C-alpha cells in the first residue's frame, strides 16, 4: 500500500479510526471496500460523473494512444455494477457486529486486452504492441500538452513507489463472496453485451473524443 499518496493515506487513516472505535469503544460499524464501480447491470446507465472514473480514465488513455502492450493483455479486470454494489452493501450491513471488514467487488473477471478489443465495436482501433513501442507512444503523448492531461489517469500511479522496490498484495474477496451467497446475493457474470453497452454509452456521450 502506498500510503504516501494522499488519497490512499486518507482511506487508510479513516479505516484505522473506525476499526479502533469498534475494538475499543464498541462502535457498531463496517469497513466496506468496493472495487471498480461500473454501469448498472439492469440498464447500462453509468455514473453521471463518469469522466472522473479512474478506471475509465485508463481505458481512455489506451484509446488515445491507439495501442496497449501485449505484456498486460491478460491483466484481470472486474466491473462492479453500481446497483449491485448498493444492494450488496445493504445486505452486508445486516451481518453480525463481529463481521466488520468486507471486500465488495464482482468476483467475475475479464482480460484487459479483451475489454480493449471491445472498443473496435464502437469504431476505434486498439493495437497490441511490444513494450518499447508502447513506451514510445506514451513519451510522445507526454510531450503534447493536450494529450498529457489525459495521461494523468496512468501517470498518477506510474511511480507510486517512488523508485523503491514494491510488491503487489493479492486481493481476495472469497470471504465476502461467501457471506453474500448466504444472504441470497450473487454478482452477475460480466457479459460482453454488458461491456459493449457500457463502452457504447460513454462513447456516445463524447468520453473518447
FIKEGU-286376 format. One record per residue: residue number from 1; chain; x, y, z of N, C-alpha, C in turn. Coordinates in steps of 0.02 Angstrom, whole numbers, plus 50000, padded with zeros to 5 digits. Each point is the difference from the previous one (the first is absolute). Layout:
BEGIN
 seq mol   n.x   n.y   n.z  ca.x  ca.y  ca.z   c.x   c.y   c.z
 NUM   A     X     Y     Z     X     Y     Z     X     Y     Z
...
***
This chain:
BEGIN
 seq mol   n.x   n.y   n.z  ca.x  ca.y  ca.z   c.x   c.y   c.z
   1   A 50042 49940 50000 49958 50060 50000 50044 50062 50000
   2   A 49987 50047 49954 50039 50061 49996 49965 50055 50040
   3   A 50010 50000 50065 49964 50047 50042 50027 50071 49996
   4   A 50054 50009 49960 50024 50068 49990 49953 50038 49952
   5   A 49961 49962 49962 49949 50031 49957 49945 50027 50046
   6   A 49983 50064 49992 49952 50032 50046 49932 49966 50000
   7   A 49977 49979 49941 49935 49968 49996 50001 49933 50037
   8   A 50051 49960 49986 50006 49934 50033 50011 50009 50075
   9   A 50041 50049 50018 50015 50012 50071 49937 50019 50038
  10   A 49957 50041 49970 49939 50020 50034 49954 49941 50012
  11   A 49997 49953 49952 49959 49940 50008 50029 49955 50054
  12   A 50066 49995 50001 50034 49959 50050 49986 50025 50071
  13   A 50006 50066 50009 49988 50031 50066 49926 49993 50020
  14   A 49955 50009 49951 49928 49994 50015 49983 49930 50024
  15   A 50027 49950 49966 49987 49931 50020 50028 49986 50070
  16   A 50060 50026 50013 50030 49989 50066 49958 50030 50055
  17   A 49974 50060 49988 49958 50034 50050 49937 49958 50014
  18   A 49969 49976 49946 49939 49961 50008 50014 49934 50037
  19   A 50052 49964 49978 50016 49936 50031 50021 50008 50073
  20   A 50035 50054 50015 50020 50013 50069 49939 50013 50044
  21   A 49952 50038 49973 49939 50015 50037 49959 49936 50011
  22   A 50001 49955 49951 49965 49936 50007 50031 49960 50057
  23   A 50067 49996 49999 50036 49959 50048 49999 50028 50071
  24   A 50006 50066 50005 50009 50031 50066 49937 50030 50029
  25   A 49954 50022 49957 49941 50035 50025 49934 49966 49984
  26   A 50004 49941 49970 49938 49964 49985 49959 50028 49944
  27   A 50030 50040 49957 49963 50029 49944 49973 49944 49955
  28   A 49938 50006 49979 49971 49953 49952 50010 50029 49930
  29   A 50047 49972 49963 50017 50028 49935 50029 49947 49953
  30   A 50005 50017 49936 50029 49957 49950 50050 50040 49959
  31   A 50053 49967 49979 50046 50028 49950 49987 49960 49936
  32   A 49973 50033 49950 49982 49967 49938 50041 50030 49943
  33   A 50045 49960 49974 50043 50022 49945 49969 49978 49934
  34   A 49990 50047 49955 49968 49984 49937 50052 49994 49945
  35   A 49979 49975 49942 50046 49989 49945 49993 50052 49945
  36   A 50001 49976 49938 49997 50044 49942 49927 50015 49984
  37   A 49975 50055 50029 49929 50017 49991 49984 50013 49927
  38   A 49947 49968 49977 49984 50003 49929 49925 50009 49989
  39   A 49980 49999 49937 49931 50013 49980 49951 49951 50033
  40   A 49938 50022 50009 49949 49957 50029 49989 49939 49956
  41   A 49987 49944 50033 49990 49938 49962 49932 49999 49967
  42   A 49951 50034 50028 49932 49995 49973 49989 50040 49936
  43   A 50039 50055 49991 49988 50040 49940 50063 50032 49970
  44   A 50058 49986 50029 50062 50027 49972 50013 50073 50015
  45   A 49957 50031 50041 50009 50071 50017 50062 50009 50042
  46   A 50043 50049 49982 50062 50011 50035 49992 50059 50048
  47   A 50049 50008 50045 49998 50056 50047 50002 50066 49961
  48   A 49966 50050 50027 49994 50064 49965 50068 50033 49989
  49   A 50047 49987 50046 50068 50028 49993 50048 49947 49976
  50   A 49979 49963 49948 50041 49945 49974 50068 50023 49977
  51   A 50006 50064 49981 50063 50026 49975 50055 50000 50053
  52   A 49980 49995 50064 50050 49999 50054 50012 49930 50027
  53   A 49967 49950 49969 50011 49931 50021 50071 49980 49982
  54   A 50040 49979 50051 50071 49987 49990 50013 49945 49949
  55   A 49962 49946 50004 50014 49945 49954 49980 50017 49929
  56   A 49944 50034 49992 49981 50021 49933 50052 50048 49972
  57   A 50032 50038 50045 50053 50045 49978 50058 49962 49970
  58   A 50015 49941 50027 50054 49959 49974 49982 49974 49930
  59   A 49938 49979 49992 49978 49975 49935 50003 50057 49949
  60   A 49984 50060 50022 50003 50058 49955 50071 50013 49977
  61   A 50049 49988 50044 50071 50009 49981 50019 49951 49945
  62   A 49983 49936 50008 50016 49951 49949 49967 50017 49934
  63   A 49938 50025 50004 49964 50021 49940 50036 50058 49966
  64   A 50023 50048 50039 50035 50058 49973 50065 49980 49966
  65   A 50037 49955 50034 50064 49977 49972 49990 49954 49940
  66   A 49943 49967 49998 49986 49953 49946 50036 49934 50008
  67   A 50029 49989 50059 50037 49938 50011 50003 49983 50074
  68   A 50017 49936 50012 50007 49974 50068 50053 49945 49997
  69   A 50042 49994 50050 50053 49948 49997 49973 49929 50009
  70   A 50028 49954 49962 49983 49930 50008 50010 49976 50072
  71   A 50049 50029 50033 50019 49977 50067 49945 50006 50052
  72   A 49950 50042 49987 49946 50007 50049 49933 49975 49972
  73   A 50003 49966 49943 49938 49975 49969 49959 49959 50049
  74   A 50033 49956 50037 49963 49955 50044 49991 50027 50071
  75   A 50011 50064 50009 49985 50031 50065 49925 49994 50013
  76   A 49983 49980 50060 49929 49989 50016 49964 50066 50012
  77   A 49939 50005 49974 49958 50058 50008 49933 49978 50029
  78   A 49976 50033 50051 49933 49986 50025 49958 50064 49996
  79   A 49937 49991 49984 49953 50056 49999 49945 49985 50051
  80   A 49993 50044 50049 49948 49992 50051 49942 50046 49985
  81   A 49945 49973 49972 49942 50042 49985 49977 50037 50063
  82   A 49991 50065 49995 49987 50041 50058 49935 49982 50036
  83   A 49949 49977 49962 49938 49980 50033 50009 49937 50041
  84   A 50043 49955 49977 50013 49939 50038 50044 50015 50061
  85   A 50047 50047 49992 50042 50021 50057 49956 50027 50056
  86   A 49952 50042 49982 49956 50030 50050 49961 49947 50037
  87   A 49974 49951 49963 49961 49946 50032 50045 49958 50045
  88   A 50061 49986 49977 50046 49960 50041 50018 50035 50065
  89   A 50010 50066 49996 50018 50038 50061 49942 49998 50050
  90   A 49939 50008 49976 49942 49998 50045 49996 49932 50034
  91   A 50010 49947 49963 49998 49932 50028 50055 49990 50051
  92   A 50061 50022 49985 50056 49991 50045 49992 50040 50065
  93   A 49961 50053 49996 49988 50040 50061 49958 49962 50051
  94   A 49969 49946 49978 49958 49960 50045 50037 49944 50035
  95   A 50064 49991 49984 50039 49945 50028 50016 50014 50074
  96   A 50018 49948 50038 50018 50010 50071 50056 50050 50009
  97   A 50002 50033 50057 50049 50053 50012 50071 49975 49997
  98   A 50010 49934 50012 50067 49972 49997 50028 49999 49929
  99   A 49956 50004 49951 50020 50002 49929 50004 50073 49979
 100   A 50059 50027 49995 50003 50072 49990 50044 50024 49942
 101   A 50034 49955 49964 50040 50021 49943 49981 49957 49939
 102   A 49980 50033 49946 49979 49964 49940 50032 50030 49938
 103   A 50010 49957 49950 50025 50021 49935 49944 49988 49949
 104   A 49964 50053 49985 49938 49994 49961 50013 50017 49927
 105   A 50021 49950 49962 50009 50010 49929 49984 49936 49962
 106   A 49986 50008 49937 49979 49944 49957 50053 49946 49997
 107   A 49981 49938 50011 50049 49946 49999 50008 49969 49930
 108   A 49968 50031 49950 50009 49979 49930 50049 50049 49967
 109   A 50048 49975 49963 50051 50044 49970 50008 49985 49926
 110   A 50028 50049 49964 50015 49995 49929 50074 50019 49990
 111   A 50026 49986 49941 50067 50023 49982 49995 50073 49976
 112   A 50047 50041 50022 50002 50070 49978 50003 50003 49924
 113   A 50041 49958 49970 50007 50001 49927 49935 49987 49964
 114   A 49960 49954 50027 49935 49986 49969 49952 50059 50006
 115   A 50003 50034 50058 49957 50059 50010 50019 50054 49950
 116   A 50066 50012 49992 50023 50051 49954 49982 49982 49928
 117   A 50002 49936 49984 49980 49978 49933 49927 50018 49986
 118   A 49961 50005 50054 49930 50018 49993 49990 50070 49973
 119   A 50052 50042 50005 49995 50068 49974 49992 49999 49924
 120   A 50022 49945 49969 49993 49995 49927 49926 50002 49980
 121   A 49956 49980 50045 49929 49999 49985 49969 50069 49999
 122   A 50036 50049 50026 49973 50069 50000 50042 50045 49955
 123   A 50038 49969 49955 50035 50038 49948 50070 50022 50016
 124   A 50031 49974 50052 50070 50017 50014 50043 49938 49990
 125   A 50065 50011 49995 50044 49944 49986 50058 50000 50049
 126   A 50003 49948 50041 50055 49993 50048 50046 49945 49975
 127   A 50063 50017 49987 50049 49951 49980 50038 49975 50062
 128   A 50021 49938 49998 50042 49975 50054 50072 49997 49975
 129   A 50044 50030 50039 50069 50011 49977 50049 49979 50055
 130   A 50064 49999 49982 50052 49985 50050 50009 50059 50046
 131   A 50029 49988 50058 50009 50052 50051 50037 50061 49972
 132   A 50050 49988 49958 50040 50055 49974 49958 50049 49960
 133   A 49957 49972 49957 49957 50044 49959 49949 50036 50043
 134   A 49974 49965 50050 49951 50031 50045 50033 50057 50039
 135   A 50060 49988 50027 50035 50052 50038 50015 50060 49957
 136   A 50016 49988 49936 50014 50054 49954 49936 50042 49988
 137   A 49943 49965 49995 49937 50036 49990 49982 50041 50062
 138   A 50014 49972 50059 49988 50036 50063 50044 50063 50004
 139   A 50063 49993 49981 50046 50057 50003 49979 50055 49952
 140   A 49979 49980 49940 49978 50048 49950 49938 50037 50024
 141   A 49953 49963 50030 49939 50032 50026 50015 50046 50058
 142   A 50050 49981 50041 50018 50041 50057 50029 50067 49980
 143   A 50027 50004 49939 50029 50063 49975 49947 50044 49967
 144   A 49939 49974 49995 49945 50038 49972 49957 50026 50057
 145   A 49998 50065 50012 49963 50028 50058 49928 49977 50005
 146   A 49966 49994 49943 49930 49979 50001 49993 49927 50019
 147   A 50042 49957 49971 49997 49929 50015 50026 49985 50070
 148   A 50046 50041 50024 50029 49988 50066 49947 50003 50055
 149   A 49947 50039 49989 49946 50005 50050 49965 49932 50006
 150   A 49989 49969 49943 49966 49935 50000 50043 49946 50033
 151   A 50066 50007 49994 50046 49951 50027 50000 49997 50077
 152   A 49973 50052 50031 50003 50005 50073 49972 49938 50035
 153   A 49951 49966 49969 49969 49941 50030 50050 49944 50010
 154   A 50050 49996 49955 50051 49949 50007 50061 50025 50038
 155   A 50021 50061 49985 50061 50027 50029 49996 50008 50076
 156   A 49939 50009 50025 49992 50009 50073 50023 49938 50038
 157   A 49999 49942 49968 50019 49938 50033 50063 49969 49971
 158   A 50030 50032 49950 50057 49971 49966 50059 49990 50047
 159   A 50013 50047 50044 50056 49993 50046 49975 50011 50071
 160   A 49947 49965 50017 49971 50007 50067 50049 49981 50055
 161   A 50047 49955 49984 50049 49978 50050 50060 50047 50003
 162   A 50001 50051 49957 50054 50049 50000 50069 49967 49994
 163   A 50005 49954 49953 50064 49969 49987 50019 49944 50047
 164   A 49962 49989 50052 50016 49947 50047 49973 49933 49976
 165   A 50029 49946 50025 49977 49934 49981 49932 49988 50031
 166   A 49953 49974 49960 49932 49990 50025 49974 49933 49974
 167   A 49953 49973 50037 49968 49937 49979 49925 50008 50006
 168   A 49965 49970 49954 49927 50004 50002 49972 49953 50053
 169   A 49949 50023 50034 49966 49959 50050 49938 49971 49967
 170   A 49995 49933 49996 49942 49970 49968 49935 50021 50035
 171   A 49950 50015 49960 49935 50020 50027 49951 49941 49993
 172   A 49972 49979 50055 49955 49942 49999 49935 50019 50035
 173   A 49943 49984 49969 49937 50015 50032 49956 49938 50011
 174   A 50034 49942 50007 49964 49937 50008 49955 50001 50062
 175   A 50026 50028 50055 49960 50003 50062 49937 50040 49989
 176   A 50007 50060 49973 49942 50043 49989 49951 49968 49952
 177   A 50026 49968 49947 49956 49968 49952 49960 49944 50032
 178   A 50033 49961 50043 49965 49946 50035 49946 50028 50047
 179   A 50014 50055 50033 49950 50031 50043 49940 50022 49958
 180   A 50014 50031 49943 49946 50024 49957 49958 49942 49973
 181   A 50032 49944 49984 49961 49942 49978 49948 49981 50053
 182   A 50022 50002 50062 49956 49979 50055 49946 50052 50014
 183   A 50009 50060 49973 49950 50052 50006 49955 50003 49938
 184   A 50009 49951 49956 49958 49997 49940 50022 50044 49943
 185   A 50063 50020 50001 50026 50045 49948 50058 49968 49962
 186   A 50001 50010 49934 50058 49980 49961 50009 50051 49943
 187   A 50063 50012 49983 50015 50049 49948 49980 49973 49931
 188   A 49976 50045 49958 49984 49980 49932 50064 49988 49961
 189   A 50003 49947 49959 50058 49990 49957 50008 50060 49954
 190   A 50062 50019 49986 50013 50058 49957 49998 49977 49928
 191   A 49945 50012 49967 49991 49978 49931 50030 50051 49951
 192   A 50011 49977 49938 50025 50047 49950 49947 50050 49980
 193   A 49937 49981 50004 49946 50048 49987 50004 50058 50049
 194   A 50014 49983 50063 50005 50051 50052 50058 50047 49986
 195   A 50058 49972 49983 50060 50041 49986 49988 50044 49939
 196   A 49972 49971 49947 49987 50039 49939 49951 50057 50014
 197   A 49949 49986 50040 49950 50052 50015 50033 50056 50040
 198   A 50042 49982 50049 50033 50050 50041 50047 50044 49959
 199   A 50041 49968 49959 50047 50038 49958 49962 50043 49949
 200   A 49947 49971 49972 49960 50038 49951 49966 50060 50031
 201   A 49977 49992 50062 49965 50055 50034 50046 50060 50012
 202   A 50059 49986 50028 50045 50056 50015 50031 50028 49936
 203   A 50007 49957 49949 50025 50026 49936 49949 50048 49970
 204   A 49936 49982 50004 49947 50042 49974 49996 50067 50035
 205   A 50027 50004 50062 49999 50063 50037 50065 50039 49991
 206   A 50041 49978 49952 50060 50037 49983 50061 49986 50042
 207   A 49999 49945 50038 50056 49985 50046 50066 49990 49963
 208   A 49997 49969 49942 50062 49984 49964 50019 50053 49949
 209   A 49962 50055 49996 50015 50052 49951 50063 50038 50019
***
